[in-house]
Amino acid sequence: MKLEIDQQRLSAEIEKLAAISEAQPPIVTRIVFTPADLKARAWMIARCKEDGLAVRQDAIGNIFGRWNGADSTAPAVGTGSHIDAIPNAGKYDGVIGVLGGLEAIRALQRSGFRPKHSIELLIFATEEPTRFGIGCLGSRLLSGTLSADAAAKLKDRDGESVDEVRKKGGFSGKLQDVKLSTGYYKAFVELHIEQGPLLERAKTSLGIVKSIAAPASLNISIEGSGGHAGGVLMPDRKDALCAASELILAIETAARSSGAVDTVATVGVCDVFPSAVNSIPSRVRITLDIRDTDLARRDAVMQTIERAAQNISAKRQVSIQAELLNADAPADCAPEVRGALADSCRQHGFPFLEMVSRAYHDSLFISRIAPTGMLFIPCRNGYSHRPDEYASPEDIARGALVLAEALAKLSS
Ligand SMILES: [Zn+2]
């Protein structure tokens, strides 16, 4: 089997898809179910059909393009990613896993390879949390990680629910039917840009993901008591911002002392009320995003933070309430998928790094229902989610080649 990636065609397709955007080039903005997103989906479906894939869409808008294998009843081997993009994004996030996945399938077709298991391109709907505040809606529903009822009620900024928005986009089926049956996929592989600088620094073009870190997010409110900045003497104060400051530093200390570099914690929002120069802050709201590749370690750090919050609350006589928004478990990638990717790299003499995915992806959720792996390629300076995001055509083609080889191994 001689596999060849058509680098020129792949690059041209990446440019064409990038041009379907709500913003002027080179900016890509493609929020789910907007006219740009619907147009991009139609364009992708046409590409899949051109290459003889059988296309279906589910009720949340996940697109499946299937190349039937010799045993059409056997579980399929899946590959894919997403094409929705946050405002002011670039051309490559998600897209290289979709167009690179399609080119991998075409390369296999051109080589004369005939899979035993069907190979399926999966374009996940609504990976980015931009519209509904929660990421990976499509893969959460496919894996049953989120219930259809909970998903239907999510609302966008204009107060429109997922159910209303998807129906306007032409997706009227039942959300209950999106969940895939157990054993639907024999294996799943996602090709993606690294969205970090490690491959570039190591001058290595390929990364095989060992584990995918996952976040827990919390809203934390601190209530003290306000008053005149001149009138209330220091011993009498219950300053909510001073308490929040102590808590933020305790969060940093807890993450730093977890014993692993994979633990990261961030307070990215701090709202102060009433936010006036001569008024003692009476109320503060902060957010906490804490990520790790190990669930037990992440939970232990969260308990340390909770104890710190109790101490600060008692000492400063303020109330501290935390609301857990989500707590997804991290995932280990499947040995058989990592093995297929590593064998493919070795076969071509391509060096690779084994690494952690610090961003999370649809693969995190698909890993709940199928052996899953991810292949990373470098992106310049580690930049992603910005218009100057860049991956070289050579790196993309190399990623697609290794992906194609791995799909062949997994589907034989
Ligand atoms: Zn992505």
Boltz pocket constraint, residues with backbone or C-beta under 6 A from the ligand:
constraints:
  - pocket:
      binder: B
      contacts: [[A, 82], [A, 93], [A, 94], [A, 127], [A, 192], [A, 360], [A, 361]]
      max_distance: 6.0
